[in-house]
Amino acid sequence: MKRRILAAACAAVLLFTACGKKQNTSNVTISEMTKFEHVVGGVTIDEREEKLPVKDADGYYVVNDTVFVTANTLNIRRLPGADEEVVGTVPYGTALNRTGIGENGWDRINYENSAVYVSSSLITTLTIQENRSFSYSSAMLTVVDTTRQLYSYDTMCEDLSELRQLYGNAMKLNVIGSTKAKRNIFEIVIGNPEKAKKHIFFVAGICGAEYMSTLMCMKQAEYCLCYYDTGNYNGFAYRELGENVAIHVIPMLNPDGVMISEEHLTGVEKEPDIVSDLKKWYERDSGKGGTSLDIDNYLMFYYANANGVDLRRNFNYQWSQIISAEEEPVPSSKDYRGKEPASEPETRAVLAQLSGYQPDLVVAYHTTGSKIEYRYGQEEKVLSDAKQYAQKLADIMNYEVNKESVGPAGYGSLEGYCNHELGIPALSVYLGTGSTPLSLNEFKAISDACRESWAVLQIAVFNK
């Protein structure tokens, strides 16, 4: 409620720039990308010197703003309540003059010179444009090449540099950590993180063999940036969404693991200690019957980081309850939880960002299954929010929502830690339908399913 009132009190007019592709705004090099572009830091409501509207005699916070209808048809009622008399209806996108914000789920509007009421869940202060025509063309997206099965760390770095040059006024590029093999962990920020009151984190490339999630996030980021000034979703302008709900993308959290999965020993050939460890782990696992594959195929299904720690098991959510097949858990290609929670640089990099921004939603991408999971034993309010976000995402992506508890399979996960320990709704999105690593043949269907999903979640988070 307090956030909704503050949003109404602090609504700002946004200026939209002309259509067309952006000109280069910087010449950043790969080496320069080791520098932060801005200081990471969250802003709490108490720190924003904002004043709440006052209540009137009827118990409504007095405002005078414009809201837009988000339902296909909105009933306008004489009095607040779902059973009260309907005095009019208006279609999606209609602008209304709101005069009062209620704490009972109903807001007051001025309609035909009368004070009447509408459901607060069916209106928004985000502008819904009258002209909602938007022509998407994949030909405009020329940076991220989606015709190759293997999307490497070096290729991602080149693409990030080019995106930064083309769309520097709509994005920031940060290095939030580095790995054992001295690879950078990047964060793309789309929108205005200093101005935005809400934030969504998207994390991909958590497991080495799940590198298709990185390609999806990079192409998705390019789409959002290319159409940042001209695109909209159902009338919600991408630029206004970014100004209010910033998008943070960590496209490859585990670059060492990705390169081991893609290129096997060659992916870490400059790090002899890592090569030695990989050979040792393979010989141990094959000697105990843990695998019958040759070393290249063993590494093709590699999930862990260069320390042999599975990042899905390294967060401090039920970490001590993770059961290992080994009497003494040891580094391996997957499932090893590490010596202690957050023992890994990749884990700590994410935790630092979560602490700095305290996001409103976290989405972690995995493969495979075309499903979304959200039940991690969190408290009821967080569970309710996560369920709502999961359903909205499932509707736009045509994915299934798994309504069963994730259970022990989620112990040690980023999503479990966010939901259960931090009280931040977090979703697990499992892309594709085939076996991991996914075939490139699945990419188009995945990309099509995801294209508008970020905008849908921005709208949902803003209106929460």
Buried (B, 14 or more C-beta within 10 A) or exposed (E): EEEBBBBBBEBEEEEEEEEEEBEEEBEBEEEBBEEEBEEBEBBEEEEEEEEEBEEEEEEBBEBEBEBBBBBEEBBBBBEBEEEBEEBBEBEBBBEBEBBBBBEEEBBBBBBEEEBBBBBBEBBBBBBBBEEBEBEEEEEEBEBBBBEEBBBBBEBBBBBBBBBBBBBBEBBBBBBBBBBBBEBBBBBBBBBBBEEBBBBBBBBBBBBBBBBBBBBBBBBBBBBBBBBBBBBBBBBBBBBBBBBBBBBBBBBBBBBBBBBBBBBBBEBBEEBEEBBEBBEEBBEBBBEEEBBEBEBEEBBBBBBBBBBBBBBBBBBBBBBEEBEEEEEEBEBBBBBBBBEEBBEBBBBBBBBEBBEBBBBBBBBBBBBBBBBBBBBBBBEEEBBEBBBBBBBBBBEBBEBEBBEEEBEEEBBBBBBBBBBBBBEBBBBBBBBBBEEBBBEBEBBEBBBEBBBBBBBBBBBBBBBB
